[in-house]
Structure formats: structure tokens, C-alpha cells
């Protein structure tokens, strides 16, 4: 997920997780780097790399194995670890426009699977 501070990335993730059936508190992973959620048949990992200064922090944190595991991976600020992250199926770009609650959203496919997921 790409967008400036305050663009609505975490808000979007909260709504997505609710729509998928996640109950309880959905926290921003800004300080913890990772918040995980388990649903029947699906593990969701929500990452926030905002505080990374170097892409190697991703590998040093042991996140390579987590990314390789099955499940949905959602990453905010992936550009902070882009040199080491696998190519995303989908890249979501959010931009605040005009009114305080208006957003422009763009989805880009990064893999053949991503192309299948686009409407």
C-alpha cells in the first residue's frame, strides 16, 4: 500500500479486515511493525515499514520467512523495504484529494496472480 501520511492506508486495512471477518481491535502496526490475524483458512499479516531506514531491517527482523508462508500479506510503506520484498500481487495507491474525506485509489497488478484479481 502506497500513500502519504494520513492518506488512509491503515483505515483501508481496518475496513478490509472487518469485511474479511476479523473481530476485536485492529491496531496499526506502526510501532510493532507487524500485526497478525487468523481466520478459518486464512492468516493475515499487516506490516508497516514506515520506521525502517534501510531495507536490510526487513531481513534482520526475520520477516522473510513470514512473507514466504501462506496467507494474505498487507504492507504499508513497502518502499522502505522494497529492495528485499517479493513483488506484490497488487499495489494499492491512495491519495487524498480535494475534500478532507475524498481519496483517489489505484490498483496495479505486479504478477499474473494480481492480474487475475483485478476486476
PAKOLPA-529083 format. One line per field, with one value per residue: residue in one letter; chain; x, y, z negated of N, C-alpha, C, O, CB in turn. Coordinates in pm, whole numbers, plus 32768, in hexadecimal, padded with zeros to 4 digits. Each point is the difference from the previous one (the first is absolute). Glycine has a CB too. Layout:
<pts>
resn = (A ...);
chain = (A ...);
n.px = (X ...);
n.py = (Y ...);
n.pz = (Z ...);
ca.px = (X ...);
ca.py = (Y ...);
ca.pz = (Z ...);
c.px = (X ...);
c.py = (Y ...);
c.pz = (Z ...);
o.px = (X ...);
o.py = (Y ...);
o.pz = (Z ...);
cb.px = (X ...);
cb.py = (Y ...);
cb.pz = (Z ...);
</pts>
This chain:
<pts>
resn = (X X X X X X X X X X X X X X X X X X X X X X X X X X X X X X X X X X X X X X X X X X X X X X X X X X X X X X X X X X X X X X X X X X X X X X X X X X X X X X X X X X X X X X X X X X X X X X X X X X X X X X X X X X X X X X X X X X X X X X X);
chain = (A A A A A A A A A A A A A A A A A A A A A A A A A A A A A A A A A A A A A A A A A A A A A A A A A A A A A A A A A A A A A A A A A A A A A A A A A A A A A A A A A A A A A A A A A A A A A A A A A A A A A A A A A A A A A A A A A A A A A A A);
n.px = (8054 8097 7F9E 80C2 801E 7EBB 7FDF 7F3E 811B 7F50 7EEA 8041 8038 7EE8 7F67 80A4 7FBC 7EC9 7FFC 8088 7F0C 80CB 7F21 8095 8049 801A 8123 8037 80C0 8040 808F 7FF7 80A1 7ED9 7EC6 801A 7ECC 8002 7F0D 7FCC 8135 80CF 812B 7F82 8156 7F66 814F 7FE7 8121 7F99 8110 809A 80F3 7FEE 7F1E 80A9 7EE7 7F94 80E4 7FF5 7ECF 8069 7F6E 8097 7F27 7F16 8022 7FEB 7ED3 7F34 7FB0 7F88 8146 7F38 813E 7F72 80F7 8003 80C6 8077 804A 802A 810A 7F37 7ED6 8001 7FDA 7F14 7F6F 7FF9 80E2 7EEB 806E 7F59 8013 7F6E 7F4A 7FBD 7FC7 80CE 7F9E 80B4 80A2 8058 7FCD 80F6 7FAD 8140 7F9A 8121 7F84 7F86 7F7D 7FCC 7F5D 7F3B 7FBB 7F99 7EBA);
n.py = (7F8B 80D8 80D6 80EB 7F8A 7FA9 7F0A 7F82 7F31 7FD5 802D 7F0F 7F3E 803B 7FA6 7EF3 7F97 802F 7F52 7F02 7FFF 80ED 7FD3 80E0 8109 8011 8051 80C2 7EEB 8157 7F42 7EE1 8055 7F7A 805A 7EAA 8020 7EB9 8033 7ECE 7FEC 80FA 7FF2 813E 8021 8133 8024 811B 7FE5 8123 7F94 7F9E 80E4 7EFA 7F75 7F9C 803D 7F07 7F48 805E 7F8F 7EBD 80A4 7EF7 7F5C 80D0 7FEE 7EBB 7FFE 7FAE 8132 80CC 8067 8109 8079 8113 804A 7F0A 8109 7F73 7EED 8075 7F5B 7F08 8017 7EDC 80D1 8077 7F08 8139 80EE 8053 8119 8061 811D 807C 8040 811E 7FF4 7FEC 7F0A 8027 7EDF 8047 7EB4 7FDD 7EBD 8016 7EC6 7FFC 7EF9 7FAE 8047 812B 7F9B 7F61 8112 80B2 7FF8);
n.pz = (8000 80D0 7F1C 7FBF 7EE8 8029 80F4 7F13 7FC1 7F0A 8096 80C2 7F0F 7F77 8100 8028 7EE3 801D 8107 7F68 7F10 7F66 7EFF 7F85 8013 814D 7F3B 80F1 802C 7FA6 7F37 808C 8120 7FE2 7FC4 8024 804D 7FBB 80E4 7FBB 80A4 7F83 7F5F 802B 7FFD 7FB9 8071 7F70 80D2 7F49 7F8B 8126 7FC5 80D1 80D0 7EF9 7F58 80B7 7F96 7ED2 7FE5 8057 811B 8095 7F61 8034 8138 7FFA 7F70 80EA 7FF1 80A7 801B 7F9E 8059 7F6B 80D2 811B 8006 7EE8 80BB 8154 7FBF 7FA2 8099 8090 80E9 7F23 808B 7FFC 8018 7F3D 80A6 7EDD 80B2 7EE7 8117 7F69 7F05 7F15 80BB 8130 7FFB 8130 7FB4 80E4 7FCE 8076 8047 7F53 80B2 8113 7EE3 8065 80F9 7F3D 7F61 8102 7FC6);
ca.px = (7FAC 804F 7FB9 803D 7FC9 7F77 7FB4 7F95 802B 7FD6 7F6E 7FD8 801C 7F9B 7F82 8016 8002 7F75 7FB5 802B 7FCD 8052 7FBB 8057 804D 805F 8062 8063 8082 806B 806D 8020 8025 7FA9 7F8B 7FCE 7F75 7FE1 7F76 7FFE 803C 804B 8052 8016 806F 7FFC 8083 8014 8091 801A 8073 807B 805C 804E 7FB6 8037 7FB7 7F99 803F 8032 7F8D 7FCF 7F7F 8006 7FB5 7F72 7FD0 7FFE 7F94 7F7E 7FAA 7FF5 8062 7FDF 8072 8000 8086 8059 8078 806A 803F 7FE7 8071 7FFF 7F79 7FD5 7FA6 7F76 7F98 7FBB 8030 7F92 802F 7F96 8027 7F98 7FE2 7F93 7FC1 804A 7FE5 8007 807B 8011 803A 8029 8038 8058 8027 8090 8019 7F8D 7F95 7FC5 7FA8 7F87 7FB3 7FC5 7F7B);
ca.py = (8075 807A 807C 805A 7FFA 8032 7FE5 7FA3 7F75 7FAE 7FFF 7FA1 7F79 7FE1 7FDF 7F81 7F95 7FF0 7FBF 7F75 7FBC 8012 8045 8038 8078 7FF9 8067 8025 7FC4 8063 7FEC 7F71 7FD7 7F95 7FD1 7F88 7FDB 7F7B 7FDC 7F76 7FED 8074 8050 8085 8048 808F 803A 808F 8014 8090 801F 7FC4 805C 7FB2 7F86 7F8C 7FEE 7F9D 7F7D 7FF4 7FE8 7F78 8004 7FB2 7F83 8023 8020 7F85 7FAB 801C 8063 8086 8060 808B 804E 8091 8036 7F98 803A 8001 7F7B 7FD0 7FB8 7F75 7FC7 7FC0 8052 7FEF 7FE0 807F 8078 805E 808A 8056 808D 805D 8063 805D 8000 7FB7 7F71 7FCD 7FB8 7FBF 7F7C 7FB9 7F7B 7FD2 7F74 7FED 7F74 7FC4 7FED 8084 801A 7FB0 803B 8080 7FF1);
ca.pz = (8000 800E 7FE8 7F9F 7F78 7FF8 807A 7FE0 8012 7F8E 8000 8067 7FCE 7F9A 8043 8046 7F9D 7FCF 806B 8005 7F89 7F89 7F93 7F9A 801E 806F 7FE0 8064 7FDF 8010 7F9F 7FF3 8087 8030 7FB8 8043 7FE6 8033 8020 8030 8084 8031 7FA4 8039 7FC2 8022 7FE4 8014 8007 7FFB 7FAB 8034 8043 805E 8026 7FB9 7F82 801D 7FF2 7F76 7FA8 8016 8045 807C 7FED 7FF5 8086 804F 7FCE 803F 7FC0 8038 7FCC 801E 7FD3 800E 8015 8032 803C 7F9B 8000 8088 803A 7FD5 8001 807D 8051 7FD0 8062 8018 7FBC 7FEC 7FF0 7FCA 7FFC 7FD4 8068 7FE2 7F7C 7F98 8001 8089 8022 8081 7FE7 8078 7FED 806A 7FF7 800A 8021 8045 7F9C 7FEF 8073 7FEC 7F93 8029 803D);
c.px = (8059 7FA7 8045 7FC6 7F73 7FAB 7F8D 8025 7FCF 7F6A 7FCC 8015 7F99 7F7B 800B 7FFB 7F75 7FAD 8024 7FD5 8055 7FB0 8065 804B 8061 805F 8059 8086 8075 8073 802B 8034 7F9E 7F8C 7FC9 7F71 7FE9 7F6B 8000 8038 8052 804B 801E 8070 7FFE 8082 7FFC 8096 8028 8082 8082 8053 804C 7FB3 8034 7FBC 7F91 8039 8030 7F90 7FC6 7F7E 7FFF 7FAC 7F6A 7FC4 7FF4 7F8E 7F7D 7FB3 8003 8066 7FD7 8072 7FEA 8093 8061 8080 8075 8047 7FFF 8073 7FFC 7F76 7FE5 7FA1 7F70 7FA2 7FB7 8044 7F8B 803C 7F8A 8035 7F89 7FED 7F8E 7FD1 804B 7FEB 8003 8088 7FFB 804A 801F 803A 8056 8022 8096 8028 7F8A 7F8A 7FB9 7FA3 7F7D 7FA4 7FBC 7F78 8005);
c.py = (807B 8078 8050 7FE6 803B 7FE4 7F9E 7F6D 7FA6 7FF9 7F9D 7F70 7FD8 7FD7 7F7B 7F8B 7FE7 7FB5 7F6D 7FB0 800A 8050 803A 807A 7FE7 8075 801E 7FC1 8062 7FE9 7F6F 7FC5 7F99 7FE7 7F8A 7FE1 7F76 7FEF 7F6E 7FF8 8074 8044 8083 8044 808F 803F 8096 801A 8093 8021 7FC1 806B 7FBA 7F7F 7F85 7FE8 7F98 7F73 7FEA 7FE2 7F74 7FF9 7FB0 7F80 801B 801E 7F82 7FA3 8020 806B 8085 805B 808B 8055 8095 802D 7F96 8036 8006 7F7A 7FC4 7FAF 7F6C 7FBF 7FB6 805C 7FEA 7FD6 8080 8070 8063 8089 8054 808E 8055 8068 805A 7FFF 7FA5 7F69 7FC2 7FC0 7FD0 7F7F 7FBE 7F79 7FDC 7F6E 7FF6 7F74 7FCC 7FE9 8085 8025 7FB4 8041 8084 7FE8 8014);
c.pz = (8000 7FE7 7F94 7F74 8002 807B 7FE7 8011 7F8F 7FF7 8068 7FCF 7F96 803F 804A 7F9E 7FC6 8068 800C 7F85 7F84 7F99 7F9F 8031 8072 7FEE 8078 7FD9 8009 7FA0 7FF5 8082 8038 7FA0 8051 7FD5 803D 8010 802B 808F 8034 7F8E 8047 7FB2 8033 7FD1 8013 7FF8 7FF8 7FB5 8030 8046 806F 801C 7FB7 7F7A 8010 7FED 7F71 7F9E 8012 804C 8082 7FF4 7FF6 8089 8056 7FD8 804A 7FB4 8048 7FBC 802E 7FC8 801C 800A 8035 8040 7F9E 7FF5 808D 803C 7FDF 8003 8082 804B 7FD1 8070 8028 7FB2 7FFC 7FE5 7FD4 7FF8 7FD3 806E 7FD1 7F71 7FA0 8006 808C 801B 8090 7FE5 8086 7FD9 8079 7FE8 8013 8028 8053 7FA0 7FE8 8072 7FF3 7F98 8026 8041 8096);
o.px = (805F 7F8A 8047 7F9A 7FEA 7F8E 7F9E 7FA8 7FC5 7FCA 7FA1 7FA9 7FD1 7FC2 7FA3 7FBE 7FDA 7FB4 7FAD 800A 7FE6 7FCB 8078 7FE1 8047 7FDC 8014 8026 8072 8074 8075 8039 7FE7 8013 7FEE 7FD9 8031 7FB2 806A 7FC6 802D 7FC6 802C 7FFC 800C 801B 7FB1 803C 8070 804B 8069 7FCC 8038 7FCA 7FB5 8006 7FDF 7FC3 7FF0 8017 7FA3 7FB6 7F95 7FB3 7FAF 7F90 7FAA 7FDA 7FEE 8012 804C 8005 7FEB 801E 7FE6 8056 8070 8063 8073 8068 8019 7FE8 803A 7FF6 802F 7FC1 7FD5 8014 7FE7 802B 7FC6 8055 7F99 806F 7F92 8061 7FA1 804B 8047 8059 7FD9 8068 7F96 8065 7FAE 804F 7FD4 8022 803A 8075 7F97 7F8C 7F86 7F97 7F97 7F86 7F9E 7FED 7F99);
o.py = (800A 8001 7FC9 7FBD 806B 802D 7FFF 7FAB 7F97 7F96 7FB6 7FAB 7F8F 7F9E 7FB0 7F9B 7F8C 7FA6 7FAE 7F86 7FBB 806B 7FEC 8038 7F9B 8074 7FAC 8006 7FD5 8009 7FE3 7F93 8000 7FF9 800B 801C 7FE3 8016 7FCC 8038 7FFC 8024 8001 8006 8018 8008 8034 7FF5 8024 8057 8016 804E 8042 7FC3 7FA1 7F91 7FBA 7FAB 7F92 7FBF 7FDA 7F9E 7FE8 7FDF 7FB3 7FD6 7FF9 7FA8 8070 8011 8014 8007 8017 7FF9 8029 7FC6 7FF7 7FB8 800C 7FF6 7F89 7FA4 7FAF 7F86 8029 8058 7F8D 8023 8019 7FEC 8021 800F 8004 8018 7FF2 8036 7FD1 8022 7FA4 7FB4 7F8C 8035 7FDD 7FFF 8002 7FF7 8011 7FDA 803E 7FE4 8041 8011 8004 803B 8035 7FF5 8028 7F9D 7FF7);
o.pz = (7FB3 8024 7FAD 7FF2 8039 8007 804A 800A 8019 7FDE 7FE5 8012 8001 7FD5 7FFF 801A 7FEB 7FDE 8027 7FFE 7F9E 801F 800F 806A 8001 8015 8058 7F8B 800C 802A 7FEB 7FFE 8078 7F87 8079 7F8F 806D 7FA4 8023 805D 8073 7F9A 8073 7F85 8078 7F88 804F 7F95 8024 802A 7FC4 8050 8058 7FA4 7FEB 7FCB 7FA0 7FBF 7FCA 7F9A 7FB9 7FF3 8037 805A 8034 801D 8058 804D 8030 7F87 805F 7F85 8077 7F89 8071 7FBE 7FCE 800A 802A 7FBE 8011 804E 8049 7FF6 806A 7FC4 7FF1 8074 8076 7F8F 8067 7FA8 8043 7FD1 8035 8036 7FC2 7FA5 802A 7FDA 8010 7FD8 8034 7FB8 805C 7FA2 8072 7F90 8059 8019 8006 8026 7FF5 7FE9 8024 800A 7FC2 8047 8043);
cb.px = (7EE8 8111 7EE3 808B 80FE 80C9 8131 7FBE 8104 8106 805B 8092 8125 80AD 8029 80CD 8113 805F 8047 80B8 7FB4 810B 7EC3 8037 7FA4 7F7D 7FE9 7F60 7F33 7EE2 7F36 7F17 8109 80B1 7FDC 8110 7F83 811C 7F5A 7F72 7F19 7F91 803A 7F11 8080 7EE7 80BE 7EDF 7F9D 7EBF 7EF9 7FC1 7FDE 8114 8021 80D3 8055 7FCD 8056 80A1 802B 80BD 8047 8134 8117 8099 80C0 811D 8083 7FE8 7FDA 7F06 80D1 7EE4 80B1 7ECD 7F64 7ED5 7EFA 7F18 7FA0 7F88 804D 80CB 7F84 805A 80CB 8018 7FFE 7EFC 812E 7F12 811D 7F2C 8118 7FD7 80AD 7F71 7EDB 7F95 7F9F 7EF4 8085 7F9E 7FD3 7FDE 7F66 803C 7EE5 7FA3 80F3 8113 80FA 8133 8133 80FA 80FF 80F9 7FFF);
cb.py = (7F7B 7F8F 7FCD 80F0 7FA7 8080 802B 8107 80BC 80A8 813A 80FD 8091 8105 8145 80DB 80AD 812E 812D 80C3 7FAF 7F8D 7F7A 7EE7 80AE 7F1B 800B 80D3 7F56 8098 80E0 805B 802E 7FA0 80DD 7F8B 8110 7F8E 8124 7F97 7F73 7FFC 7F2F 800C 7F14 8000 7EF7 8048 7F0E 7FD0 7FFD 7ED2 8040 809F 80C4 8099 8134 80F4 8076 80E0 811B 8024 80F7 807D 7FEA 8084 80E9 806C 7F81 7F03 7F7A 7FD6 7F3B 7FDD 7F13 8054 80AE 7FBD 807A 80B7 8054 8120 8122 80B2 808F 7EC3 8067 8089 7EFE 7F9A 7FBA 7F3B 7FDF 7F28 7FE8 7FA6 7F90 7FC2 808A 8115 8097 807B 7FDD 80DF 7FE7 80E3 7FA9 810F 7F75 80C9 7F9D 7F81 7F3D 8008 7FF0 7F3C 7F6A 80C7 8059);
cb.pz = (7FD4 8082 8097 80C2 7F60 7F66 803B 8039 8061 7FA8 7FCE 80A1 802F 7F90 8019 8092 7FDF 7F9A 8051 808B 80FD 8069 8009 7F36 7F10 8089 7EBA 80A8 8047 8022 7F98 7F53 7F51 80ED 7F21 8080 7F91 7FF0 8022 7F0F 7FBA 811B 7F1D 80C6 7F73 8066 7FF8 800A 8065 7FDF 7F81 7FCB 7ED4 8009 80F4 80A5 8021 80E4 8128 809F 804E 7F3F 7F64 7FD4 7F57 7EFE 7F96 7FCD 7EED 80CE 7ECA 80AE 7F8D 8073 7FB9 7FBF 7F7B 801A 806C 7FC6 7EFF 7FD0 7FA8 7F7E 7EFF 7FD4 80D6 7EDC 7F29 8097 7FE5 7FFE 806E 7FAB 8083 7ED3 80F3 8142 8040 7F98 7F24 8072 7EDC 80CC 7EC9 80D7 7F00 8091 7FFD 7F3C 7F26 807B 7F9D 7F98 806C 8033 7FA1 7FD9 7EE9);
</pts>
